[in-house]
Amino acid sequence: MNQYDLIAQQAGISAKQAASTIRLFEEGATVPFIARYRKEATSGLDEVQISAVRDAWQRQQEVDKRRAAILKNIEEQGKLTADLKARLEKSFTLTELEDIYLPYKQKRKTRATAAIEKGLEPLAQVIFSGKENDPAQKALTYLNDQVPDAHAALQGARDIMAEWISENADARSRMRHYFQRTGMISSKVKKKKEEEAAKYRDYFDFSEQLSRIPSHRLLAIRRGEEEGFLSVDISPDEEQALESLDRLFVKGSSGSREQIQLAVTDSYKRLLKPSIENEFAQLSKEKADIAAIQVFTENLRQLLLASPLGQKRVLAIDPGYRTGCKVTVLNEQGNLVADQVIYPFDKPVEASRQVAALLDKYSIEAVAVGNGTAGRETEDFVQNVLGQLKKADVVDLFLVSEQGASIYSASDVAREEFPDKDVTVRGSVSIGRRLMDPLAELVKIDPKSIGVGQYQHDVDQNALRNALDVAVQSCVNSVGVNLNTASKHLLRYISGLGPALAQNIVDFRAQNGNFKSRQQLLKVPRLGSKAYEQAAGFLRIENGTNPLDNSAVHPERYELVEKMARDAKATVGDLMQKPDLRRQIKPEHYVTEAVGLPTLKDILQELEKPSRDPRAQIKRFEFDSSVRKPEDLKPGMLLQGIVTNITAFGAFVDIGVKQDGLVHVSQLADQFVRDPNEVVKLRQEVTVRVTEVDLARKRIALSMKSA
């Protein structure tokens, strides 16, 4: 099996697809670019499949690197035989490699190495062969200053045999099999920790099959262990495990059998079981991390692709009781035009007059109100002002999620954007911009701070950061960005760019004015032909010299589109504006070795709807006006809500009482639900029924099942 076969197997694709995709990665291509513009090369792989190839390829590179290091080390020891080299070269996982390498590793002093130093290795060898009928008698021939009697000699021999058993690749493979098939994870509360560990009560005396435990339970148990409240154990069926090892090693005469059996039991309990337990603890944690990261990534993707209002003049309000509401005015490009503070709860008449003046002066088209403290009350206030001005049907009013806004307002990014404004003004600006374009604004915030997902602080932080970066890059490139208005924070996620080139683009734009064509990108310092190839198709220029610059058609295919236009006796602009001309085009007439029907269909689709935004149109949502706080809730109530977070165990829903309720996975639908994402999406409007309100524990239980 070669590298491509192995990677293809792991990614669930053909070896040919794997080879083509890896070649593109080696040439510097990105996942979004390959998925969009190299469909013929990969036979139509999507982003998920291409990412799987990249991950498998990177894992294989780690294996190759480790194999080379192991081969070099064993060769330096003078122990590299042709058979051993062949075994290593046929091993394609780190686990296999490490098992083969284990007997050759430099060891710290162990009971076995101590026994070898005492001259007991020959005794261990003869007993382990099963040919010694009287080990006790044989042991007497190995007595010396450090080995006073036969008992000590046999103990040393068993220590050596135990280490051989624990380093045997076949034995380790068998133990992994039993851990995989019968392994149970158990947890118990530590003595005198019951009160402190109250939040882990569900795991005080807990046991579940390791292969079936959900990620959120495993991560909760691991957190309890790390905090010093729980003792955790992973064990297979011990009797079966020992029987399997006996069958592998116990042989020969009755005298040898007893000593080997004792060594097997000692090896399992002292060496093999703890070692394999550590492996499975790590593997199960990695598996749980992957599941939790997938939940976080999917939530983030849905949040980033939330419906945008678009380029409108917006009045944004960050609500507050005592300190007042911070009001900002943003123009169509999201630039701050004005800001002030109003006090609608202390000085309602004056606040109404201030808001009315801003609405009129700046011809406001929409109002964004943060959904934090005093959010719904501020929304009511603005609604009354709009009603008095008879503008309720003209100016749209939206309640906007504040998750992460405070993180942004205190960040270096916000200080750089608004060095002379305080955090409250920056927070208000962020609320307004989130309404206009959630994607463009949320990329400025560390994804972990947005507040979606589960146990994000317990998973591998590097893996989480990488996965979230990939998700953001995917979202940004699927939407595309306006080259002349995008911030450096948004541009850095465009395929082929990154922070340095994004800054160079912004600097070039500031010095030379707006880009007139994509071709001008090649004048940006340090932006070469490869970066241009990767990025150009995802960047848009409105009202540029070439209408295709405001589409997802890649510049490498402009000549092809121009040929289509010439054949139709029209201009490119005509093709984009006139459906009858596009219908005349027969894509099969333009198939070449480099361009197949998938790319041609993409081009025709893009000509039909250039720069199409894949995000849904925004809709206004209103909570039940009679429900304001948890005390207003009663079991049986039917309410409209917004899904704010999705986890493996259910969905959290905002019903307008400043505290989200939980729809447990078992309550999401009348039928069994394996994955909450099958039923709900982030920011989705749902109808829920209140089933329980626990004011003391601040818990609201909801159901989406039919009554």
Secondary structure, 3 states (H helix, E strand, C coil): CCHHHHHHHHHCCCHHHHHHHHHHHHCCCCHHHHHHHCHHHHCCCCHHHHHHHHHHHHHHHHHHHHHHHHHHHHHHCCCCCHHHHHHHHCCCCHHHHHHHHHHHCCCCCCHHHHHHHCCCHHHHHHHHCCCCCCHHHHHHHHCECCECCHHHHHHHHHHHHHHHHHCCHHHHHHHHHHHHHHCEEEEEECCCCCCCCHHHHHHCEEEEEHHHCCHHHHHHHHHHHHCCCEEEEEECCHHHHHHHHHHHHCCCCHHHHHHHHHHHHHHHHHHHHHHHHHHHHHHHHHHHHHHHHHHHHHHHHHHHCCCCCCCCCEEEEECCCCCCEEEEEECCCCCEEEEEEECCCCCHHHHHHHHHHHHHHCCCCEEEEECCCCHHHHHHHHHHHHHHCCCCCCCEEEEECCCCHHHHHCCHHHHHHCCCCCHHHHHHHHHHHHHHCHHHHHCCCCHHHHCCCCCCCCCCHHHHHHHHHHHHHHHHHHHCEECCCCCHHHHCCCCCCCHHHHHHHHHHHHHHCCCCCHHHHHHCCCCCHHHHHHHHHHEECCCCCCHHHHCCCCHHHHHHHHHHHHHCCCCHHHHHHCHHHHHHCCHHHHCCCCCCHHHHHHHHHHHHCCCCCCCCCCCCCCCCCCCCCHHHCCCCCEEEEEEEEEECCEEEEECCCCCCEEEEHHHCCCCCCCCHHHCCCCCCEEEEEEEEEECCCCEEEEECCCC
